[in-house]
Amino acid sequence: MISLDSKLPAVGTTIFTVMSKLAAEVGAINLSQGFPDFECDPALIDAVATHMRAGSNQYAPMPGVLRLREAIAAKYAHDHRRRYDPETEVTITSGGTEAIFDAIAATVRHGDEVIVLEPCYDSYVPSIVLSGGTPVFVRLTYPDYAIDWDAVRAAITPRTRVLMLNTPHNPAGAVLGRDDIGELTAIVERHNLLIVSDEVYEHIIFDGLQHESMARHEPLAGRSFVVGSFGKTYHTTGWKVGYAVAPAALTTEFRKVHQFVTFSTSTPFQHAIADFLERRRGLAELSPFFQAKRDLFLSLMAGSRFAPLPCRGSYFQLMDYAAITDEADAAFAIRLTRAHGVASIPTSSFLHDGVAPTVLRFCFAKKDDTLRAAAERLRTIEAS
């Protein structure tokens, strides 16, 4: 028997896989894992086929197809007045998760501490641990999931190297505001910290709010890896095309890791996305499209025993179920899937200690009929 001392002893199968598998087994409506159940623009699929037939089927350059990097640079100049050099400051990755891993692996050394704001996406902490770092957890405030900047300041030590951010936030749907940017700037400049900013829902932000990207603010852009994902932007999560923009000095170290993780990402997909991004196709429509789905889901859930929490961005809606049961969220999520046929994600999965309020995450990136069918089932649930 081979005995292996695990580098991630506390890590099991991701909750997203577990809940999607359970939903499939029992025939439940899957509002758990964050992917659409509708198709992307057919023209995007046609573009992939066109580039395949044109011979774009071999390795892409390690940093990514140049025209896609140029389109990303143009997008940031347009959206945030920040000019990134596509040659030295933009890198295409195999999804946002890879970009997050590469950024952490490039900057975190043994003994370094990384501030993690919880709840957080489940790839953050394993990436830190695998890089020899120590995650230092700061809870977002409930129920608005705002950042307690006093708690962040209290968590910083001489070993703190990186602060991880996520806006719009998964799972909470919270977004950074101008006051947050001021607090953040003062902290990172005083302590000379780097930032890994997960902004994969950058184009999904509601109620007339502005996305406060790190790229938008010069003192922050100069010390930040900004991570994006075309899976979220173009409804193509299965293509796994993401990116990171960062100053040249940071990008140099980032690419040293990237080249030995995936080296390059699917060539025809990159060309097809460049076709769309060069014309900014679909970007302006994204927030209104998903805000309509959020509003539909909320209207359908009105009168149920679920209480919605504020959602300002992303395509996730948190629901408090305290009026139904005081059951732990993971147990209730499983029971909800098996007994009522709707799968969700327990927010304890986004917390290192697993201690969460009575809240579940529902994905509303679904067809309207899917949302109607799910809400019809959820509205029938009584207190237990």
N, C-alpha and C positions, 0 to 999 in steps of 0.2 A: 504493500500500500504506500502510495506517495502522499506525504503530508506537506501541505503548503501553508505557510504562515501568511494569511491574507493581508494585503496592504489596505483593504477596505473591509475590515471585519464586520462593521455595522451596516453594510450595504447589502440589500437584497434586490430582488427584481423591482424595477421602478413601478410606482403606484399606477402610472398611466397604462402600462402594459397589463397590470393586474386587473384594473377596472374595465378596460376594453375587452379583455379576454372573458371576464365574467359576463359582461353585457352580451357578447356574442353567444356564450353558452346558454343563457336563459332567454335570449331573444328580447332583451331590453333596448329601449331607445338610448343611444349613447351620447349623452351630453358631458362625458367625462374628458376624454383626451382632446386636446386642442387642435382639431383639424376640421375643415369644412366637409359637409356631406354633399356639396354641390361642386360642379366642375369649374375649372378655370376658363378663361376666354378661349374659345376654339381657335382663334387666330394665333394664340401663343403655341398651341400644339402644332398647328400648321407650320409655324416658324421653326420649331424644333425639327420637324420632318424635312423642311427645306434645307436647313443647315446640315442635317445628316446626309441628305442626297448630294449636297455640294462638297462632301468630303471632310466635314469638321468632326471627325470621329477618333482622332488620336489625342495624345496628351495635350492639354492646354498648357500655356506657360505656367510655371510654378506660382507666380503672384496672381495669375488670372488672365483671361482674355483682355487685351489692352482696351478694346473699344468699350467693354463693360466697365472697366476701371475708370475710363474717361467719362462715361455716362454717370457713374456714381459721384465722381468729383464735380461734375456739372450740377448734379442734384443738390449737393451740399452748398455749392456757391449760390444756387437759386434759393434754397430753403432757409439757409442759416448764415449766408454771407461769409462762409468759411471756405477758403481755397485749399484743397488738398492736391498734392502732386500725384497724378495717377501712376507715375513711374515708381515713386518712392514712399507713398503714404496711403495707398489703397491696396488691399489684398482680398482676393476671393477665397472663401473657405467652403468646406462641405457642411453647410448649415451654421446657424448661429452658435450652436453648442460647441462646435470645433473652435470657432473664433474665441469663445470664452476660455476654453481650455488652453489654447495657444497663448493668449494674453497672460493668463496666470502662470503658466509654465515658464514663460519668458522672463517674468519679473519677480516671482516669489522664490526665495531660497530657504534652505533649512533654518528654522527658527524664526522666520518672518511671521508677522501676524497680519491677518486680513480681516477688516471689519465687514461683517455680513449682516445686512438688514433683513430680519425675518418677519413674516414668512418669505421664503425665497425659492426660486426655481431649483430643482433638485440636483442639477449638475454642478452648482457652485462649490459646495463643500467638498465633494470628492476630488474636484480639480485642485483645490487648495491642499488637501491632505496628500495627494499623489505628488505634489510639488515640494513636499516637506514643510509646508506652512501650517500655521495654527489659525483656524477660524475663530473669531471673537464675535459673539452674537449680540445684536442689539434689536429688541423687539420694536416693530412699528406699533403705534398706538391704536387700540381698538375703540370704536368701530370704524374710524375714518382711515386707518392705516397710514397715518402721517408719520414723518420722521421726527423723533425726539432728539433734537440736535444737542441738548445737554447730555443725554445718554451717550450719544456718539462721542462727544468730547471726553466724557468720563472713561470711555473704553479705550482711548488711544494711549499707547505706551511708546517708549523709545524703539520698540521692535515693530511697530505698525508700519507697514509698507504700502498697502493697497486698501482702498475703499471701494466696495462693490455697490453699484447702483442699478436700478431697474425702473425705467419709466417709458411709457405706461407700464404699470406693474402687473405681473402675474404672480399670484392669483387675484390680487385685490382690486385691480382696475384704478388704483390711485395714480396721480401724476404729480410731478414736481411743479412748484410754482416759483414765482420770482423771489419770494422770501427765502425759499429753500436754496435757491442759487446763491443768494448772498451769504447764508450760513455756510454752505458748502465751500464756497470760495475762500472764506476766512479760515476754515479748518484746514483745507489741503495746502494752502500757502504757508500757514504757520508751522505745520508739521511736515511739509515737503512730501506729501503723499501722491501716489499714482491713483488713477481711477480706471476701473473697468466698468463701462456703462452699457448695460444690456438694453438696447433701444429697438428691439425687433418689432414692437408694435407702434413704431414711430408715426405711421400714417393712419392709425386707428385711435383717434382722440376726439372727444365729444364736447357738446355744449359750448361751442365757440372758443374752447381753450386752445392755447398755443403749446406745441411740443417744445419743452425747454431742453433741447439737446445740449450735451456738453460741447458740441461743435459750435454752438451759437455764442459761446462766451469765451473770449480769448484766454483769460487766466486758467480756465478749465480745459479748453481744447489742447493746450500745450502739454498737458500731463495725462491725457485720456486716450484709452482705446474705446472707440465707439463701435458697437456691434449692431449689425442689421441683418435682416433675413428676407429674401424674396419669397420664401415659402409663405410668410404672413402677408406680404404685399400683393402677391399674385395668385393666392389660393393654391399653391403648389408645394405643400409641405413635404411630399414624397420626393421632390427633386433634390432637396438638401443643398440649396445654394444660398450661402450667407456671405458676409464680408466683415472686415474691420477697417476702419480708418483711424490713423494715428500719426503723430509727427514722425519724421523720417527716422530719428534715433530709436524710437520705440518700435517702429515697423521693421527695422533691421533685425532686432532681436526676435520679434514676432515671427518673421519669416524663417528664421533659423529653426524654430520649432515646427512651424507649418509644413516645411518641406519634408519632414520626417514623420508627420502624422498622416496626411493624405497626399502630399505633394501637389496634386491638382484636382480640380473639380470638373464634372462632366462638361465637355467642350460644347456640344450643340445646345445644351441648356443655357450656357453662358451667352452664346450668340443670340439665342431667341430672346432672352431677357433684355439684352442690350438693344434689340430692335424696339422693344416696348419702352424701355427707360429713356432712350435717346429722345423719344417724343413725349415723355412724361405720361404715357398712356395709362389710364386707370388710377393715377395717384389722387387726383382731386375728388374722385368719386368714392374713395374708400371710406373715409370717415362718415359721410352721410349714409352710405350703404349699411355700415355696421351700427350706426346710431339708430337707424330704423329697425334693425333686428333687436337691439337692446330694448327699445321702446315697445316693440311688439311683445317681446317676452315678458316685460314688466306688466303690460296691460293684461296679458293672458293669465298672469299669476296673481293679479289683484283679487282679493277675496279669499285667497288661500291662507293657510297657517304659516306660510313662509314669509319672512320679512326681508325685503331687499336692502342691501347695503349700497352706499354710493358707488357707482361705476363711471369713471371719467375717461377711461380708455381701455384698450385691449379688447378681446372678445369673450371676456369672462364676467359672469355675474355671481357675486357672493350672495347667499341666502342664509339668514339665521333661522334655525328650526326650533328655537327654544319653546315655542308655543305648541310643539308636537311632542317632544320628549327631551329628557336630559341625558339621553344615551350619548356615549362617546361618538365622535364624528365618523371614525372609521367603521365602527359597528353599524351605525345608522346608514351610512352610504351603502354598505353591503346589503342590509335589510331592504333599503329603498330599491335597490337593483333587483333583488330576488322577488320581493313581495309586490312591488308596485311597477316594476318594469321601466325604471329610469335610472341610468347610471350617472354618477357625479364623481367629484374628487373631494375627499376629506382634506381640510386645510392643515390638519396635523402632519400630513406628509411633507409640508413645506417648513416644518419646524424641527430643530435638532432634538428637542426633548419630547416631541409628540404631544405636548399639552396645548390643546386648542380650544377656542370657544365653540359654541354650538353652531358651526358654520360649514356649509358645503359650497363647492365651486361648480357652477354650471357653464358649459360652453354654449354660446348662442350663435356661433358660426355655422348655422344649420339652415336648411330650407325652412321656409315659413311653415309648411305643413308638418315638418318634424317638430318645430317648436310648439305648434298647436297641439299635436298629439301628446307631447311630453307634458305640457301644462295641464291638459285635461286629466291626465293621471295624477299629477301632483296636487291638483285642487281637491281631489277626493280624499286626501289623507287627513285623518282626524287625530286628535291628541291620544297618546297611549299611556 
